[in-house]
């Protein structure tokens, strides 16, 4: 962000000499390979990855030619597909996946958001050594959940070169979300540039791919709106911090082409529908570095799942997807017309696009990209959070999104099907203890673990063990919460952070905000006040009560930190190479507190365990596997430490993770 050498040459030419040489090198490498007539992805369009289903899967990882930008490049493909095939599992099955590596380097596959034994998680150095060239690894996974997920490599930058794909898990029983047809929408970012070169460029100049700079016309335009003195003061403040308000994404459309199901924007991937149908879209942000803002002009979207877990339906026009996040939505097109699925990057440097239409060959107008937003002093922790109170949701009006009235929201007594909610969702169990319930007729069931390592309660309901030492089931219509015992909630009031952190500027930290606040009702930079109803984290209310009602016994505070000038990222001012593991005890309940000291959003992912976002809905707080933390934001989530092993914990921005924002979590 701070070094500006090469900037003038780079901006004067659409293709720099470095990128031109890289292109020649890539072209020579491809020409030297014998592809035996293989299909080149991106040249045959539109494309949809194949779907594989069953209990056993054979996957092969190999190099494959692609052309998404007008020139051929090399990808890392799964079964010859970029993205990889859609895998379809069923809840309750035990699946096996044989992954064969035909690359010249080791590889891996991580099953993102899947609850499984630690040895099957697919992280080299933690779960297993990885898959050596020419070898086959056999994953064995008991499927204990349902929903929309995805898979990707955890080996260096292979995810960036295409090694990723969608993973859908069908429910063992009837799906309470009714729909007539469904489509997977897999969003990704492709670059012809070698990822190692991208990483090197970022280490040398962190704003290498930021082509949007403040200019003199920008200054006068801002002065007309805010006044000369305020504008000058703002510019001076940014100058003193040696930072730029235009720096939204580390890697941009300057090198990225944004793809939808492996299709560039001009390919017009199309999903068909009949007017009046309920269409389920399973949207997955499988990109390496890009936040997408998703909308379908002319159609409202009813959000019904977040990260594979059911939520109370929320009607919106738009929502932001952090890297690795997943949302399921229902749309109901009434007209015999085409609609554009529009996913613009957060920094407005490009977009991915597809179409919903009654027949092939139709297309709708692609909307213009929104104006590029800019960071503010609030993002740096130096401004007042207008309308936001530090420390709680209690004073918030949760009835809607961006001015939505209560009458605009789906009725709380209705589900995604428009019917009355099942009885479990409407049960009011309060905070009463299980001790006061008559369970004599079910004592035998409670004493015997089910086939899913859960305890079966009344009328076949599932619940976790009170000790928390066996995996709790995913919340659903057949799960029963374990409530806090008498007096436990009052004990939580006095809970103290186990490791309060004092941060200061140093070699690995270039900024410490003066003020951090809860920003759960903020849809994100560039989305507030845009005239559309935009989803926020405050709107996510679980459809089914959380299973583990125990209060946390300790807090773990982590600051998301970095030094942009050196392109170093980490937790609590330490990058992975110098940090100790986070030690957790099997069976405990822990609150993680995240404080973002940087000027960028970070999607934080904890492997192997659910993260229950504390967003004001209490027992109905949503279960997620990836959580966005905005600049100068403080948020928290609860974790039931119910599965032993060594787990990865990291920012899901690929180059941030590789630059140090990674920790090992050890559950023993």
C-alpha positions as CSV (number, residue, x, y, z in Angstrom):
1,X,0.0,0.0,0.0
2,X,2.9,2.3,0.7
3,X,5.4,1.7,-2.1
4,X,4.5,3.4,-5.4
5,X,7.4,2.3,-7.6
6,X,6.3,0.7,-10.9
7,X,2.9,2.3,-10.4
8,X,3.3,4.9,-13.2
9,X,4.5,2.3,-15.8
10,X,1.8,-0.1,-14.6
11,X,-1.0,2.4,-15.1
12,X,0.2,3.7,-18.4
13,X,0.0,0.3,-20.0
14,X,-3.0,-2.2,-19.9
15,X,-0.5,-5.1,-19.7
16,X,2.8,-4.6,-17.8
17,X,6.1,-6.0,-19.1
18,X,6.1,-8.5,-16.2
19,X,2.6,-9.8,-17.0
20,X,3.5,-10.0,-20.7
21,X,6.6,-12.1,-19.9
22,X,4.5,-14.3,-17.6
23,X,2.0,-14.8,-20.4
24,X,4.8,-15.8,-22.8
25,X,6.2,-18.2,-20.2
26,X,2.7,-19.7,-19.5
27,X,2.1,-20.1,-23.2
28,X,5.4,-21.8,-23.7
29,X,4.7,-24.2,-20.8
30,X,1.3,-25.1,-22.3
31,X,2.8,-25.6,-25.8
32,X,5.3,-28.0,-24.4
33,X,2.6,-30.2,-22.8
34,X,0.9,-33.0,-24.7
35,X,-2.8,-32.5,-23.8
36,X,-3.9,-35.4,-26.1
37,X,-6.9,-33.5,-27.4
38,X,-8.3,-32.6,-24.0
39,X,-11.1,-30.1,-23.8
40,X,-9.9,-26.6,-22.9
41,X,-12.3,-25.1,-20.3
42,X,-13.5,-21.6,-21.1
43,X,-13.5,-22.3,-24.8
44,X,-16.5,-24.6,-24.8
45,X,-19.2,-22.6,-23.0
46,X,-21.4,-22.4,-21.1
47,X,-20.2,-25.2,-18.8
48,X,-21.6,-26.9,-15.7
49,X,-19.5,-29.2,-13.6
50,X,-20.8,-32.8,-13.5
51,X,-22.5,-34.2,-10.5
52,X,-21.3,-37.4,-8.7
53,X,-23.4,-39.1,-6.1
54,X,-23.4,-42.3,-4.0
55,X,-21.3,-43.6,-1.2
56,X,-17.9,-44.0,-3.0
57,X,-16.1,-41.5,-5.1
58,X,-13.0,-41.7,-7.2
59,X,-11.3,-38.3,-7.7
60,X,-8.2,-37.6,-9.7
61,X,-6.2,-34.4,-9.5
62,X,-4.2,-33.4,-12.5
63,X,-3.2,-30.4,-14.7
64,X,-5.7,-29.2,-17.3
65,X,-5.6,-26.4,-20.0
66,X,-8.1,-23.6,-19.6
67,X,-8.9,-20.4,-21.4
68,X,-11.0,-17.9,-19.4
69,X,-9.3,-14.7,-20.6
70,X,-8.5,-15.2,-24.3
71,X,-5.3,-17.0,-23.8
72,X,-4.6,-20.6,-22.6
73,X,-3.3,-21.3,-19.1
74,X,-2.8,-24.3,-16.9
75,X,-5.3,-25.2,-14.1
76,X,-5.4,-27.8,-11.3
77,X,-8.5,-29.9,-12.1
78,X,-10.5,-32.6,-10.4
79,X,-11.6,-35.4,-12.7
80,X,-10.7,-33.1,-15.6
81,X,-13.2,-30.4,-14.4
82,X,-12.7,-26.7,-13.3
83,X,-14.3,-26.3,-10.8
84,X,-14.3,-29.9,-9.7
85,X,-17.4,-32.1,-9.9
86,X,-20.3,-31.5,-7.6
87,X,-20.3,-34.2,-5.0
88,X,-23.7,-35.3,-3.6
89,X,-23.7,-37.1,-0.3
90,X,-26.6,-38.2,1.9
91,X,-26.9,-37.6,5.7
92,X,-26.5,-40.8,7.6
93,X,-24.2,-42.5,5.0
94,X,-20.6,-43.4,5.5
95,X,-18.8,-42.2,2.3
96,X,-15.3,-43.1,1.0
97,X,-13.4,-40.9,-1.4
98,X,-10.3,-42.2,-3.2
99,X,-8.2,-39.2,-4.2
100,X,-5.3,-39.9,-6.7
101,X,-2.6,-37.3,-7.3
102,X,-1.3,-37.1,-10.8
103,X,0.5,-33.8,-10.2
104,X,4.2,-33.5,-9.8
105,X,3.8,-31.9,-6.4
106,X,1.9,-33.0,-3.2
107,X,-1.8,-32.2,-3.0
108,X,-4.8,-32.4,-0.6
109,X,-8.5,-31.9,-0.3
110,X,-10.2,-30.3,2.7
111,X,-13.9,-30.7,3.2
112,X,-15.0,-27.2,4.2
113,X,-17.5,-27.1,7.0
114,X,-17.8,-30.8,7.4
115,X,-17.8,-32.4,10.9
116,X,-15.5,-35.4,10.7
117,X,-12.6,-37.2,12.4
118,X,-9.5,-34.9,12.4
119,X,-7.5,-37.4,10.4
120,X,-9.9,-36.9,7.5
121,X,-9.9,-33.1,7.5
122,X,-7.3,-32.9,4.7
123,X,-4.8,-30.3,6.0
124,X,-1.2,-31.3,5.3
125,X,0.9,-31.1,8.4
126,X,-2.1,-31.3,10.8
127,X,-4.5,-34.0,9.6
128,X,-2.1,-36.0,7.5
129,X,1.1,-35.6,5.4
130,X,-0.8,-34.8,2.2
131,X,-1.1,-36.9,-0.9
132,X,2.3,-37.4,-2.6
133,X,2.6,-37.5,-6.4
134,X,1.4,-40.8,-7.9
135,X,-0.3,-41.8,-4.6
136,X,-3.9,-42.3,-3.6
137,X,-5.4,-41.4,-0.3
138,X,-8.7,-42.9,1.0
139,X,-11.0,-40.5,3.0
140,X,-13.6,-42.2,5.2
141,X,-16.2,-39.8,6.4
142,X,-19.4,-40.5,8.5
143,X,-21.9,-38.0,7.2
144,X,-23.6,-36.4,10.2
145,X,-25.1,-33.3,8.7
146,X,-26.9,-31.8,5.7
147,X,-26.7,-28.7,3.6
148,X,-24.5,-26.9,1.1
149,X,-20.7,-27.0,1.5
150,X,-17.6,-27.2,-0.7
151,X,-14.1,-28.7,-0.9
152,X,-10.8,-27.3,-1.9
153,X,-7.1,-27.9,-1.7
154,X,-5.1,-26.9,1.4
155,X,-1.8,-27.2,-0.4
156,X,-0.1,-23.8,-1.0
157,X,-1.9,-22.0,-3.9
158,X,-3.7,-25.0,-5.6
159,X,-7.1,-23.6,-4.7
160,X,-6.3,-20.5,-6.7
161,X,-5.5,-22.6,-9.7
162,X,-8.8,-24.4,-9.7
163,X,-8.8,-27.2,-7.2
164,X,-12.2,-26.7,-5.6
165,X,-15.8,-27.8,-6.0
166,X,-19.2,-27.9,-4.5
167,X,-20.4,-30.5,-2.0
168,X,-24.1,-31.0,-1.4
169,X,-25.5,-33.2,1.5
170,X,-29.1,-34.2,1.2
171,X,-31.2,-34.7,4.3
172,X,-32.0,-38.3,5.4
173,X,-35.6,-37.3,5.8
174,X,-37.9,-34.8,4.1
175,X,-36.4,-31.4,3.5
176,X,-38.5,-28.7,5.2
177,X,-37.4,-26.2,2.6
178,X,-39.7,-26.8,-0.4
179,X,-38.5,-26.1,-3.9
180,X,-39.2,-27.3,-7.5
181,X,-35.7,-27.3,-8.8
182,X,-32.3,-26.3,-7.7
183,X,-28.9,-25.1,-9.0
184,X,-25.4,-24.8,-7.6
185,X,-23.9,-21.4,-8.1
186,X,-20.1,-21.7,-7.5
187,X,-18.3,-18.3,-7.6
188,X,-14.5,-18.1,-8.0
189,X,-11.7,-15.9,-9.1
190,X,-9.3,-16.9,-11.9
191,X,-5.9,-15.5,-12.8
192,X,-3.5,-16.4,-15.6
193,X,-0.7,-15.1,-13.4
194,X,1.2,-17.7,-11.4
195,X,-0.1,-17.4,-7.8
196,X,3.5,-17.4,-6.5
197,X,4.1,-14.3,-8.6
198,X,1.0,-12.7,-7.1
199,X,2.2,-13.4,-3.6
200,X,5.6,-12.0,-4.5
201,X,4.1,-8.9,-5.9
202,X,2.0,-8.4,-2.8
203,X,5.1,-8.8,-0.5
204,X,7.0,-6.3,-2.6
205,X,4.1,-3.8,-3.0
206,X,0.9,-4.6,-1.1
207,X,-1.3,-2.4,-3.4
208,X,0.2,-3.8,-6.6
209,X,-3.3,-4.7,-7.9
210,X,-5.0,-1.6,-6.7
211,X,-5.5,0.5,-9.8
212,X,-7.8,3.0,-8.1
213,X,-6.0,5.8,-6.4
214,X,-7.0,9.1,-5.0
215,X,-6.7,11.9,-7.5
216,X,-7.0,15.7,-7.6
217,X,-10.5,15.5,-9.2
218,X,-11.4,13.1,-6.3
219,X,-10.3,15.8,-3.8
220,X,-12.4,18.6,-5.4
221,X,-15.4,16.3,-5.7
222,X,-15.2,15.4,-2.0
223,X,-14.6,19.0,-1.1
224,X,-17.9,20.0,-2.7
225,X,-19.8,17.4,-0.6
226,X,-18.0,17.6,2.7
227,X,-16.3,21.0,2.6
228,X,-12.7,21.9,2.0
229,X,-11.5,21.8,5.6
230,X,-13.0,18.4,6.3
231,X,-11.7,16.9,3.1
232,X,-8.2,18.2,3.7
233,X,-8.3,16.9,7.2
234,X,-9.4,13.5,6.0
235,X,-6.6,13.3,3.4
236,X,-4.0,14.3,6.0
237,X,-5.2,11.6,8.4
238,X,-4.8,8.9,5.7
239,X,-1.4,10.3,4.8
240,X,-0.2,10.2,8.4
241,X,-1.3,6.5,8.6
242,X,0.5,5.9,5.2
243,X,-2.7,4.2,4.0
244,X,-5.2,4.6,1.2
245,X,-9.1,4.6,1.5
246,X,-9.3,3.1,-2.0
247,X,-7.5,-0.1,-0.9
248,X,-10.4,-2.5,-0.6
249,X,-9.0,-5.8,-2.0
250,X,-5.5,-7.1,-2.2
251,X,-6.0,-8.7,-5.5
252,X,-8.5,-7.2,-8.0
253,X,-9.9,-7.4,-11.5
254,X,-6.6,-6.1,-12.7
255,X,-5.6,-9.8,-12.8
256,X,-8.7,-11.7,-11.9
257,X,-11.5,-12.9,-14.1
258,X,-14.6,-13.7,-12.0
259,X,-16.3,-17.0,-12.8
260,X,-19.7,-18.5,-12.2
261,X,-19.6,-22.4,-12.4
262,X,-16.4,-22.1,-14.3
263,X,-17.8,-19.6,-16.8
264,X,-16.5,-16.1,-17.6
265,X,-19.1,-13.3,-17.7
266,X,-19.5,-13.5,-21.5
267,X,-20.4,-17.2,-21.4
268,X,-23.9,-16.7,-20.1
269,X,-24.3,-19.8,-18.0
270,X,-28.1,-20.5,-17.8
271,X,-30.3,-22.2,-15.4
272,X,-33.8,-23.0,-16.6
273,X,-37.2,-22.6,-14.8
274,X,-40.9,-22.5,-15.4
275,X,-42.7,-19.4,-14.3
276,X,-44.2,-19.9,-10.8
277,X,-41.6,-22.4,-9.7
278,X,-39.7,-22.2,-6.5
279,X,-36.0,-22.3,-7.5
280,X,-33.4,-23.1,-4.9
281,X,-29.9,-21.5,-5.5
282,X,-27.1,-23.0,-3.5
283,X,-24.5,-20.1,-3.7
284,X,-20.9,-20.9,-2.7
285,X,-18.1,-18.3,-2.6
286,X,-15.2,-20.6,-3.7
287,X,-12.9,-17.8,-4.5
288,X,-9.4,-17.3,-3.2
289,X,-9.5,-13.6,-2.3
290,X,-12.8,-12.0,-3.5
291,X,-15.9,-10.9,-1.6
292,X,-19.0,-10.9,-3.8
293,X,-22.2,-8.9,-3.5
294,X,-24.9,-10.9,-5.0
295,X,-28.3,-9.9,-6.4
296,X,-30.8,-10.8,-9.1
297,X,-32.4,-7.6,-10.5
298,X,-36.2,-8.1,-10.7
299,X,-36.3,-11.0,-8.2
300,X,-36.4,-11.0,-4.4
301,X,-34.3,-13.7,-2.7
302,X,-35.5,-15.5,0.4
303,X,-32.4,-16.6,2.4
304,X,-33.1,-20.0,4.0
305,X,-29.7,-21.4,4.9
306,X,-26.3,-19.9,6.0
307,X,-23.3,-22.2,5.8
308,X,-25.4,-25.3,5.5
309,X,-27.7,-24.5,8.5
310,X,-31.3,-23.6,8.4
311,X,-32.3,-20.0,9.3
312,X,-35.6,-18.3,9.6
313,X,-36.4,-17.0,6.1
314,X,-35.2,-13.4,5.4
315,X,-36.3,-11.6,2.2
316,X,-33.6,-9.5,0.7
317,X,-32.5,-7.9,-2.6
318,X,-28.8,-8.4,-2.0
319,X,-26.3,-10.0,0.3
320,X,-22.5,-10.1,0.7
321,X,-20.6,-13.4,0.6
322,X,-17.2,-13.5,2.2
323,X,-14.7,-15.9,0.9
324,X,-15.8,-19.5,1.8
325,X,-19.3,-18.5,2.9
326,X,-22.4,-20.3,1.6
327,X,-26.0,-19.1,1.3
328,X,-29.0,-20.9,0.1
329,X,-31.9,-18.8,-1.3
330,X,-35.3,-19.4,-2.8
331,X,-36.4,-17.3,-5.8
332,X,-39.8,-17.4,-7.5
333,X,-39.8,-16.0,-11.0
334,X,-43.3,-15.3,-12.1
335,X,-42.6,-13.9,-15.6
336,X,-41.7,-15.6,-18.8
337,X,-38.5,-13.6,-18.8
338,X,-34.7,-13.9,-18.2
339,X,-33.0,-12.7,-15.0
340,X,-29.4,-12.0,-14.4
341,X,-27.5,-13.5,-11.5
342,X,-25.1,-10.7,-10.7
343,X,-22.1,-11.0,-8.3
344,X,-19.9,-8.0,-8.3
345,X,-16.6,-7.9,-6.4
346,X,-16.5,-5.8,-3.3
347,X,-14.0,-3.5,-4.8
348,X,-16.2,-3.1,-7.9
349,X,-13.3,-4.1,-10.2
350,X,-15.4,-6.8,-12.0
351,X,-18.2,-9.3,-11.7
352,X,-19.4,-12.8,-12.3
353,X,-22.7,-13.4,-14.1
354,X,-25.2,-16.0,-15.0
355,X,-28.8,-16.2,-16.1
356,X,-32.1,-17.7,-15.0
357,X,-34.5,-18.2,-17.9
358,X,-37.4,-20.2,-19.2
359,X,-35.4,-21.4,-22.2
360,X,-31.8,-21.5,-23.4
361,X,-30.5,-18.6,-25.5
362,X,-32.3,-15.9,-23.4
363,X,-30.4,-13.2,-21.6
364,X,-31.3,-10.2,-19.4
365,X,-29.6,-6.9,-19.1
366,X,-26.4,-7.0,-17.0
367,X,-26.6,-4.1,-14.5
368,X,-23.8,-1.6,-14.3
369,X,-21.2,-2.1,-11.5
370,X,-22.0,0.1,-8.5
371,X,-19.8,3.0,-7.7
372,X,-16.5,2.0,-6.0
373,X,-16.8,2.7,-2.2
374,X,-14.0,4.1,-0.1
375,X,-12.8,3.3,3.4
376,X,-13.6,5.7,6.2
377,X,-12.2,6.6,9.5
378,X,-14.7,4.2,11.0
379,X,-12.9,1.4,9.2
380,X,-9.7,2.5,10.9
381,X,-11.3,2.6,14.3
382,X,-11.1,6.4,14.5
383,X,-14.7,7.5,13.9
384,X,-17.9,7.5,15.8
385,X,-20.2,4.6,15.0
386,X,-23.3,6.5,14.3
387,X,-26.4,4.7,15.5
388,X,-24.4,1.8,16.9
389,X,-23.9,1.2,20.6
390,X,-20.9,-0.6,21.8
391,X,-21.5,-3.9,23.5
392,X,-24.9,-5.1,22.6
393,X,-27.8,-5.7,20.3
394,X,-30.4,-4.9,23.0
395,X,-31.3,-1.5,21.6
396,X,-31.4,-2.5,18.0
397,X,-34.5,-2.7,15.9
398,X,-34.2,-6.2,14.4
399,X,-37.4,-6.1,12.5
400,X,-35.9,-5.6,9.1
401,X,-33.1,-4.8,6.8
402,X,-32.2,-1.3,5.5
403,X,-35.6,0.2,6.4
404,X,-37.7,-3.0,6.0
405,X,-40.8,-2.9,8.1
406,X,-42.0,-5.8,10.2
407,X,-44.8,-6.4,7.8
408,X,-42.3,-6.8,5.0
409,X,-40.6,-9.7,6.8
410,X,-41.7,-13.3,6.6
411,X,-44.1,-14.1,9.5
412,X,-42.2,-15.6,12.4
413,X,-44.7,-18.4,12.6
414,X,-44.1,-19.4,9.0
415,X,-41.2,-21.4,7.5
416,X,-39.5,-21.3,4.1
417,X,-42.4,-23.3,2.6
418,X,-45.0,-20.7,3.7
419,X,-46.5,-23.2,6.1
420,X,-46.6,-23.3,9.9
421,X,-43.2,-24.0,11.5
422,X,-42.7,-27.5,13.0
423,X,-43.4,-27.7,16.6
424,X,-39.8,-27.9,17.7
425,X,-39.0,-24.5,16.2
426,X,-41.9,-23.0,18.1
427,X,-41.3,-24.6,21.4
428,X,-40.5,-22.3,24.2
429,X,-38.3,-24.1,26.7
430,X,-36.9,-21.0,28.2
431,X,-33.9,-21.6,30.4
432,X,-35.4,-24.4,32.4
433,X,-33.2,-27.3,33.5
434,X,-33.6,-30.8,32.2
435,X,-33.6,-31.9,35.8
436,X,-37.2,-30.7,36.2
437,X,-38.6,-32.8,33.3
438,X,-40.2,-36.2,33.7
439,X,-37.9,-38.5,31.8
440,X,-38.5,-41.8,33.5
441,X,-40.1,-43.4,30.5
442,X,-37.1,-42.5,28.4
443,X,-34.3,-43.3,30.8
444,X,-33.2,-46.3,28.7
445,X,-32.9,-44.2,25.5
446,X,-31.0,-41.5,27.3
447,X,-28.5,-43.9,28.6
448,X,-27.7,-45.4,25.2
449,X,-25.7,-43.6,22.5
450,X,-27.4,-43.7,19.0
451,X,-25.6,-44.7,15.9
452,X,-24.7,-41.0,15.4
453,X,-22.8,-40.7,18.7
454,X,-25.7,-38.6,20.0
455,X,-28.2,-39.3,22.8
456,X,-31.8,-39.9,21.9
457,X,-34.3,-38.1,24.1
458,X,-38.0,-37.9,24.2
459,X,-40.0,-39.1,21.1
460,X,-36.8,-39.9,19.2
461,X,-35.3,-36.4,19.6
462,X,-31.5,-36.2,19.5
463,X,-29.3,-34.4,21.9
464,X,-25.6,-34.3,22.7
465,X,-23.9,-35.7,25.8
466,X,-23.9,-33.4,28.8
467,X,-20.1,-33.7,29.0
468,X,-19.7,-32.3,25.5
469,X,-17.1,-35.0,24.7
470,X,-19.0,-36.5,21.7
471,X,-20.1,-34.5,18.7
472,X,-23.3,-32.6,19.1
473,X,-25.8,-33.1,16.3
474,X,-26.5,-30.3,13.7
475,X,-29.6,-28.4,14.9
476,X,-32.7,-29.7,13.2
477,X,-36.3,-30.7,13.6
478,X,-35.3,-33.8,15.6
479,X,-32.7,-32.3,17.9
480,X,-33.3,-31.3,21.6
481,X,-31.1,-28.7,23.3
482,X,-29.2,-29.4,26.5
483,X,-30.1,-26.4,28.7
484,X,-27.9,-24.7,31.2
485,X,-28.2,-26.0,34.7
486,X,-29.5,-23.7,37.5
487,X,-27.1,-20.9,38.3
488,X,-24.9,-21.5,35.3
489,X,-26.0,-18.4,33.5
490,X,-25.3,-16.1,36.4
491,X,-21.8,-17.6,36.6
492,X,-21.2,-16.5,33.0
493,X,-21.8,-12.9,33.9
494,X,-18.5,-12.9,35.8
495,X,-16.6,-14.6,33.0
496,X,-13.3,-13.0,32.4
497,X,-11.1,-13.2,29.3
498,X,-8.5,-15.9,29.7
499,X,-5.9,-14.0,27.8
500,X,-6.6,-10.2,27.5
501,X,-4.3,-8.9,24.8
502,X,-2.6,-5.5,24.8
503,X,-1.7,-4.6,21.2
504,X,0.8,-2.1,20.0
505,X,2.4,-1.0,16.8
506,X,5.5,-3.0,15.8
507,X,7.2,-4.9,13.1
508,X,4.1,-7.1,12.5
509,X,1.4,-4.6,13.4
510,X,1.0,-1.3,11.5
511,X,-2.3,-0.2,13.1
512,X,-4.2,-0.5,16.3
513,X,-7.7,1.1,16.2
514,X,-8.6,3.6,18.9
515,X,-12.2,2.3,18.9
516,X,-13.8,-1.0,18.0
517,X,-17.5,-1.7,17.9
518,X,-20.1,-4.4,17.1
519,X,-21.1,-4.0,13.5
520,X,-23.5,-6.9,13.0
521,X,-26.2,-4.7,11.6
522,X,-23.8,-3.2,9.1
523,X,-24.1,-4.9,5.7
524,X,-20.6,-3.9,4.7
525,X,-18.8,-1.2,2.8
526,X,-20.5,-0.1,-0.3
527,X,-23.9,-1.6,0.6
528,X,-25.4,0.7,3.2
529,X,-28.0,3.1,1.8
530,X,-27.8,1.7,-1.8
531,X,-31.6,1.6,-2.0
532,X,-31.8,-2.2,-1.8
533,X,-32.6,-4.5,1.1
534,X,-29.3,-6.0,2.1
535,X,-28.7,-9.0,4.5
536,X,-26.8,-8.4,7.6
537,X,-25.4,-10.8,10.3
538,X,-28.0,-9.4,12.7
539,X,-30.8,-10.9,10.5
540,X,-29.5,-14.5,10.8
541,X,-31.7,-16.3,13.3
542,X,-31.4,-20.1,13.4
543,X,-34.6,-22.0,12.6
544,X,-33.8,-24.6,15.2
545,X,-32.6,-24.0,18.7
546,X,-28.9,-24.6,19.4
547,X,-28.1,-28.0,20.8
548,X,-25.5,-27.0,23.4
549,X,-27.2,-24.6,25.9
550,X,-24.2,-24.7,28.4
551,X,-22.6,-21.3,29.0
552,X,-18.9,-20.8,28.2
553,X,-16.3,-21.4,30.9
554,X,-13.7,-19.1,29.4
555,X,-13.0,-16.6,26.7
556,X,-10.2,-16.5,24.1
557,X,-9.4,-13.1,22.7
558,X,-7.8,-12.8,19.3
559,X,-6.8,-9.7,17.5
560,X,-6.7,-9.9,13.7
561,X,-3.5,-8.0,12.9
562,X,-1.2,-7.2,10.1
563,X,1.5,-5.0,8.6
564,X,0.4,-4.1,5.0
565,X,3.7,-2.6,4.1
566,X,5.5,-5.9,4.7
567,X,2.4,-7.9,3.8
568,X,2.5,-9.9,7.1
569,X,-0.8,-11.1,8.6
570,X,-1.5,-12.9,11.9
571,X,-3.4,-13.2,15.2
572,X,-2.4,-11.1,18.2
573,X,0.6,-9.6,16.3
574,X,2.1,-13.0,15.5
575,X,2.3,-14.8,12.3
576,X,1.9,-18.6,12.2
577,X,5.6,-19.4,12.2
578,X,6.1,-17.7,15.6
579,X,2.8,-18.5,17.3
580,X,1.9,-21.3,19.7
581,X,-1.1,-23.5,19.2
582,X,-4.5,-22.7,20.8
583,X,-5.1,-25.4,23.4
584,X,-8.7,-26.5,24.0
585,X,-10.0,-29.2,26.3
586,X,-12.4,-31.8,25.0
587,X,-15.9,-31.1,26.4
588,X,-15.4,-27.5,27.3
589,X,-17.5,-24.6,26.0
590,X,-15.5,-21.6,24.8
591,X,-16.2,-18.0,23.7
592,X,-13.9,-16.7,20.9
593,X,-13.7,-12.9,20.8
594,X,-12.3,-11.5,17.6
595,X,-11.1,-7.9,17.2
596,X,-10.2,-6.7,13.8
597,X,-7.3,-4.2,14.0
598,X,-6.8,-4.0,10.3
599,X,-8.6,-2.1,7.5
600,X,-9.7,-5.2,5.7
601,X,-12.5,-7.7,6.2
602,X,-11.4,-11.2,7.2
603,X,-13.4,-14.4,6.8
604,X,-12.3,-16.5,9.7
605,X,-12.7,-20.3,9.5
606,X,-12.4,-22.8,12.3
607,X,-12.1,-26.4,11.1
608,X,-13.9,-29.3,12.6
609,X,-16.2,-27.4,15.0
610,X,-19.2,-25.2,14.6
611,X,-19.0,-21.5,15.4
612,X,-22.2,-20.1,17.0
613,X,-22.3,-16.4,16.1
614,X,-23.5,-14.3,19.0
615,X,-25.8,-11.9,17.2
616,X,-28.5,-11.3,19.7
617,X,-30.7,-14.3,19.1
618,X,-29.7,-16.2,22.2
619,X,-30.5,-19.9,21.8
620,X,-31.3,-19.2,18.2
621,X,-27.9,-17.8,17.3
622,X,-26.9,-19.1,13.9
623,X,-24.4,-21.9,13.4
624,X,-21.7,-21.0,10.9
625,X,-18.3,-22.3,9.7
626,X,-16.9,-19.0,8.3
627,X,-17.4,-15.6,9.9
628,X,-16.6,-12.2,8.4
629,X,-15.0,-9.7,10.8
630,X,-15.2,-6.1,9.4
631,X,-12.5,-3.5,10.0
632,X,-12.6,-2.1,13.6
633,X,-15.2,-4.7,14.6
634,X,-15.4,-6.7,17.7
635,X,-17.6,-9.8,17.6
636,X,-17.8,-13.2,19.4
637,X,-19.0,-16.7,18.9
638,X,-19.4,-19.8,21.0
639,X,-17.6,-23.1,20.3
640,X,-18.5,-26.5,21.7
641,X,-15.2,-28.4,21.8
642,X,-16.7,-31.8,21.0
643,X,-14.2,-33.4,18.6
644,X,-10.6,-34.2,19.5
645,X,-7.6,-33.6,17.1
646,X,-5.5,-30.9,15.5
647,X,-7.5,-28.4,13.6
648,X,-6.7,-25.5,11.3
649,X,-7.9,-22.0,12.3
650,X,-7.3,-19.2,9.7
651,X,-8.3,-16.3,7.6
652,X,-9.8,-17.7,4.4
653,X,-8.2,-15.0,2.2
654,X,-5.7,-17.4,0.6
655,X,-2.7,-15.0,0.6
656,X,-3.4,-13.8,4.1
657,X,-3.4,-17.3,5.3
658,X,-0.1,-18.0,3.5
659,X,1.3,-14.7,4.9
660,X,0.7,-15.8,8.5
661,X,-3.0,-15.5,9.6
662,X,-3.2,-19.1,10.6
663,X,-3.1,-21.0,13.9
664,X,-3.3,-24.6,15.0
665,X,-6.1,-25.5,17.4
666,X,-5.3,-28.6,19.5
667,X,-8.3,-30.3,21.2
668,X,-7.2,-32.9,23.7
